[in-house]
Structure formats: C-alpha cells, structure tokens
C-alpha cells in the first residue's frame, strides 16, 4: 500500500501525539488527529501549528485534526493513543464499538492506571480484545523530534505485522524505529523512568555533583529493572532504548516534564505550584504513589521510590532522605549478577 493510500489515526492533541502525527503526514500518509478542543483542531487545520504544546514548530499542511473520534478511527490501519493515563481508558472505551480485528492500536502513554495497576497496553486489551496491541516507547522528547533532531524509539508487540507496519509508517531520515517483543518490559521502562527523572531534577536543583548524578542514574536503572523483572519483564530490555536510553534523556534534560517538577521541588516550590506551572501532565508524580504501594505489597526493595514518596507526599526534607539512603544496608550492585540475598 502506498503512503497516500494509508490512513492512520492519532488520538490526543498533546506534544507527542502531535509530533508522531506530523511525522506520518510529512510522508504523505493520511493522518487524522483527534482532540477534544475544537479551537486547537481548527488551529492545526488552518494555521498548521499547535501553539499550546509545540509553539513555534510548523506542522505539515497535510495533517488533519478533528473532534470526531469515530471519523478518525474508522478505516485507520494504525491507531496511536497518546492520551494521559488518567483519561486513557475512557477515551479507548469510546472506540470499543468501532475498532475491528484488522486494526492495530498502539499506546504511546507512559503511565499506570492506579485503581487497577494496569499498564496502557493492558487497558487496550481489556477494552479492545479484538485489536492487535502494541506499545511505542523510548527516549523521545517531543520538541526535539519536532526539530527533526536524530531520534530512535521502540515498537513492542507480540504481533509481527504490527511491528512492521509501525516501523514503515514512522521511519524517517531523523526518526528510527527498533522492534521488541517484550511489550511489558518496554512499557514499564517508559513508565518507571518518570519517577527517577523527578529525583534527577531534585538533585540538580540542590547542586549535587557529577558523582552523585552517576550514582543516582545507575541505582535508578537497577531499581526499575528489579521491579520490572519481578513483574515478568525481560531484564535485557533495560539495556536498550526503552530502558537506559529513556532513563538517560529523561533524567538529564530540562525538557523533561518530570525533571522540571523535581527541579521545582528542589528549589522550594510546592508540588501543587510545580505541577500548575508546568501546564502539562507529569506522569511521574502519580506513578511514585502507585509504584510505592505495589512495591510494598510485593516486598520489592525500592529505596529511591520510598525516599521520593516521603519527599513528594509527606514533605520530608531532601537531605534527611538522602542521609537515610546513604546509611542504609549496603547490598550488591547488579543483582542479576550477584543476588542481594548472598551478601
């Protein structure tokens, strides 16, 4: 099928939904981007910009926005869902009666539904059992993609034709798509790294040194992979783009929303003020609470999550939490090499 004959839907009018819709529109693929806000849809159609989320970045004139979710989804080969986790299920439920078994539905959302501890791919399978499901995740800061800076991502699915279709649709000279079959690991990597980006922002605001940053980054990787493997993921996934790659970019870039929340907290700004000033959803804030509860339930050792929880939700002082972390029992570096229980 030629690019002009293909139809793709992108559900969501935020920054990442807009950039992936634009990637495909630039290739001549017929793209329908659904969003709730009519004014923003009109802006994309008439001015070819999304000033709320991607100011100063021109969009392809071929990109079409709509507020009619049914018209966007009907006949689409691929349906990308780029909706914040809190609204993800309700939006997907709206297309339950539309999606067919020939269609592929791909989540780009990095979050967890707190009430059920469901990842977005699990919500897709719950609501759309007839569809082929995948996850797109990686070190993909939307504004850099909009600038056509060299970027790579991962499409994860057990359905090989879905992986191939997504690679073909999104492949550009500046955007490369790698494949994986570990959907759960790729998705957990993208979700968990948001927590540690908040910790990275905190440490930066407090002026911590390069040694501290290195320790924080590697201990974060050990902690997130420990949790994911306990949930059934493949530890090797965390050596790739969706693991350490996404963790690095989110923990080191001021463009990261979660990093900016952490930096604000480290600067003495309250959580409510930090989130309000951001103007966008920072998935990591809610993820801290959800993962803390799950780790406690499953007795998974996650000291960084526990410390962040005390800082963010209980107002604990950063220096006291850091002191407690540094004086806790010393353990192994990588427990897949030397298990913690053998120390």
N, C-alpha and C positions, 0 to 999 in steps of 0.2 A: 504494500500500500504506500503511495507517495505521500509526502508530508501534507500536501494540500487536501488529500482525501481523508486524513485522520482527524478525529475530533477528541479533544481532551477537556476534562473539567477540573477546575481548581476551586475548592470550597474554602473560602477565607480571604479577607481583604487586608491582612497584615503584611508585614515586611517580607517574610519568607514565602508566603503564598504568592505574593506579587512577583517576586524575582523568578520563581520557577515557572510561573505562568508566562512571564516575559521571555524566558529562555526559549520556550517552545514556540511562542508567537514569532520570535525572530527567525525561527527555522521554517516558517510558513505553515506550521500546524494550526488548525482551527482550535482556538482555546477560548473557553467560556469560563470566566472567573466570577464565581458567585460571592456576593456580600450582602449584608443586611442593609447597609447605609446607601440610600439612593443617591445622595449628593456625591458620595465618593465614587459610586459607579459611574455617574454622569461625568465626573472629573476625568476618570480613566478613559472613557469613550470620547470625550470632546477635547480634553487638553493633553491626554496621554501622560498624565502624572498621577502619583499617589502622594500628595503633599503631607498627609498625616504621618505616614510611615517611611516614605522614601523621598523626602524633599530634595529637589534639585537633580533627580535622576530621571531622564526622559525614558518613557516606555514605548514599546513598539506600537505603531498605529494599528497593527493587525490584532492587538489584544482587545477582546471584547468583555466588558463587565456587565453583570446582570443581577437583579434582585430576585429573579425567578429560578429557584433551585431546581425545579423539575425540568425546565428547558435546558439548563446547564448540563444535567446528568444524563438525560435521555440520549442514547446513541453514542455516548462517550466511551472510547476504548479503555482509557485510563481515567480514574477519578482520584485526585490527590486531595486529602483532607488536612488542611492547615488551620485548625481551629484550636483555641486554648483548651486545655484539658477539662476545665470546669464546664464547658459548653459542648464538649466533643460528642457525648452520647446523644444529647438532644438534637443536634444537627444531623448526625448519622441516622437517627430514628426517622427523620423527615424523608429520607430517600429509601427507606426499607422496602416500600412497595414499588420502587422504580428500578432498582439495580437488578440486573439479570446475571445468570451464571457465566455469561460470556465476558462480563466486565471485570476489570481489575481495580481494586480500591487500595490506595496506598496512604498510610499515615505519615505526616511529617512532624507531628506533635511530640514534644519531649516532656512527658509528664505522666502522672499516675492518678487514677480516679480513687480518691481517698476512701469512699464508703465501701468499695468492693476490692480494693487493691488490684485493680485491673489496669494493665497497660493498654495503650490505644489499640494495638492490634487485637487484643482480646475483646475489646468493645466492638471492633469491626466484626469479629467472628460471631459475637453474641447477636448483634443487630442484623448482620448481613450474612447469614450462614451459606447463602447461595453464591457469594462472590469469592474471587481469588484475592488473597490479602497479602500485603507487603508493607515494609517499613523503610523510609528513607531517612538516613541519619549520618552525620559526620561533622567535621569542622567547617561549618558553612555560615559565616557571618554575612547576613543578607546585604549589608551595604557594600561589602567587598565584592560579592557576586554581581551586584548592580553595576559596579565599576568595571566589570569584566576582568577582575584580577583572577589569576590562576587558582582554581579551587577543585577539590575532589570530594566525593561523597560515596555512600554505600547504599545499595538497594538490597534488602534482605527479604527473602521469601523462600518457601519450600516449592514454589511453583516456578519452574524454569522459564516458561513462556512469559510470565510477568516480569521476571528479572531482565530478560532480553528486550522486552517492549519498553521498559523504563530506561534502560541504557540507550536504546535507539532514540527515544524521544528527547532525552535530556543532554545527550552527548553534544558538546560544543568545543570549539577550539580553546575555550577558557574554563570549561566545566567538564570534569571527567567522572564517570560513574563506575565504581567497582561493585562486584557482586558477593553476596554471602548467603548461606542457608541458615545461619544462626539468628533467626528473627528476634528471639528473646534476648540474646546477648547484645545485639546491635541496639535494640530499643532500650535496654537497661543502661547501656553505656551512655546513650544520649540523655537519659533521664537523670541518672545519678551524678553526672559531672556538674549539673547545675548547682548542686549542694556545695561542691568544693570551689566553684567559682566565687561563691559568697565568701568563703574562707580566704580565698586569694585576694579579693577586694579589701577585706578587713586588714590583712597583713600589709598590703600596700599602703593603706591609709595610715597605718601605725609606723611606717618607715622601716619595716623589717628588711634584713639584708638578703643577699643572694643565696647564702647557705640555707636560710630559713625557707625561702621560696622553693628551693630544690627539695628540701625535706618534705614540705607540705605537698608538693606535686606528686612525689613518688609514694608517699604514705597514702595520699588520696587514691592513687591508682591501685595500691594494694588493698585498700579498704573497699572500694567499689567492686573490684573483681572478686573479693572474698564474698561479698553479699550476693553478687550475680550468680556465682558458681553454686552457692547454697540454694539458689532458686532454680538451678538447672541449666544455666548458660555454659558455654564453652570458654574456658579461661583464655584460649588463644585469641579470641575475638578482641580482647582488650589490648592486644599488641598492635592493632590496626587503627584505621582512620576513625572508626566509631568508638574506640576506646581511648587510647592515649592521645590520638590525634585531636579528637574533640575536646578532651580534657585540657590539653595544652592551649588551644586557641581560646577556650572559654575562661581559663584561669589567668591568661596573660594579656588579654585585650580589653581596653576600656570601652570597646564597642559592645562587649557582652553585657546584657541587661543584669544578669545575676552578679557579675563582678561589680557593677555600678551600685547595686543595692548594698553589697558588702562594704564597698568603699565609703558609702554614705554612713553606714552604721559605725564604721571605724572612725569617722570624722565627728561622731557625736550626734548625728541626726537620728530621730526616732524611726522605727520601722514603718509606721504609717506615712510619715513625711517622705521617706525614701521611696516607697512604692508609688506614692502620689506624684512625686516629681518625675518619676520615670515615664509615666504616661502609657506604659505597655505592661503586659503581664510578665512577671519574673517567676517562672515556674519553680525555681529552686526554693523559694520561701515555703510554699505549701509542701514541697517534696521532703524538706527536712523533717517536718512533723510526721508525715506518713511513713518514711523510712525508719525513723526512730521507733515508732510503735511496732513496726514489723520486725526490726532487729531485736527489740526487747522480747517480743513474742517467740522468736525463733532462737534466741540466745546466740546471736551473731555479734562478734566483737567489732564495734564501730565507734572507737573513741572520738574521732573527729566529728561525726554526726552528733554524738551525745553532747560534746562541748558546744557545737554550734547551736544546738537546741536550747541550751541554757542561756546562751548569749542573746539569741533572737527572740525567744518566747518568755524567758524568765528574767531578762535584764541583768544577767551575770556579767561581771567585768571581764574583759578580754584577757587581761594579764593574769587574773586568778585562774581562768580556764586553761591558759597556756601553761602555767606553772603545774597544774594538776596533770596535764597531759605529759609533761616532761618528767615528772616524778612517778608516773605510774609504772607498773611492772614491765620490765624490758622483755621483748619477745623476739621472734625471728623476723628476718627481712621479707623474704618471699615465701609464704607458707606452702606453696606448691612445690618448692624445693626442699624446705625443712619445716615440717608441720609445727605449729605453735605448741602442741602438746608434748613435744620431745625436748623442749628447752629445760 
